[in-house]
């Protein structure tokens, strides 16, 4: 769950887990952001279907 923004419009410090739909609903609030999130999702799906190693973050 993504917490509410503070009085400055920021999330409180921390790591948050959210389902993709919650992320899209929370941050895709303008047409530009929606397009960027859609592009990010396409990149994730392309990477998932590729032969790229899963441990690149290490």
C-alpha positions as a Python dict, from the first residue, in 0.01 Angstrom:
ca = {
    (1, 'X'): (0, 0, 0),
    (2, 'X'): (127, 345, -88),
    (3, 'X'): (81, 594, 200),
    (4, 'X'): (-57, 945, 166),
    (5, 'X'): (171, 1230, 59),
    (6, 'X'): (290, 1472, 326),
    (7, 'X'): (218, 1847, 328),
    (8, 'X'): (502, 1902, 76),
    (9, 'X'): (367, 1645, -169),
    (10, 'X'): (627, 1379, -83),
    (11, 'X'): (591, 1022, 32),
    (12, 'X'): (725, 950, 379),
    (13, 'X'): (1068, 783, 377),
    (14, 'X'): (1055, 408, 329),
    (15, 'X'): (1005, 126, 83),
    (16, 'X'): (649, 52, -25),
    (17, 'X'): (504, -249, -202),
    (18, 'X'): (205, -198, -429),
    (19, 'X'): (21, -383, -699),
    (20, 'X'): (71, -243, -1048),
    (21, 'X'): (-288, -111, -1063),
    (22, 'X'): (-244, 82, -738),
    (23, 'X'): (81, 232, -872),
    (24, 'X'): (-90, 337, -1198),
    (25, 'X'): (-389, 484, -1016),
    (26, 'X'): (-171, 676, -772),
    (27, 'X'): (93, 818, -1006),
    (28, 'X'): (-71, 818, -1351),
    (29, 'X'): (-260, 1139, -1281),
    (30, 'X'): (-186, 1321, -1607),
    (31, 'X'): (-185, 1205, -1970),
    (32, 'X'): (196, 1237, -1980),
    (33, 'X'): (243, 1028, -1666),
    (34, 'X'): (-1, 769, -1797),
    (35, 'X'): (203, 738, -2119),
    (36, 'X'): (528, 708, -1922),
    (37, 'X'): (382, 439, -1696),
    (38, 'X'): (248, 251, -2000),
    (39, 'X'): (598, 265, -2153),
    (40, 'X'): (750, 138, -1830),
    (41, 'X'): (504, -150, -1827),
    (42, 'X'): (592, -237, -2189),
    (43, 'X'): (963, -236, -2096),
    (44, 'X'): (897, -466, -1799),
    (45, 'X'): (700, -706, -2017),
    (46, 'X'): (970, -703, -2286),
    (47, 'X'): (1240, -773, -2027),
    (48, 'X'): (1031, -1050, -1874),
    (49, 'X'): (1003, -1219, -2212),
    (50, 'X'): (1372, -1178, -2293),
    (51, 'X'): (1664, -1400, -2206),
    (52, 'X'): (1803, -1128, -1981),
    (53, 'X'): (1937, -1263, -1648),
    (54, 'X'): (1716, -1199, -1346),
    (55, 'X'): (2011, -1105, -1126),
    (56, 'X'): (2119, -781, -1294),
    (57, 'X'): (2043, -586, -977),
    (58, 'X'): (2319, -756, -778),
}
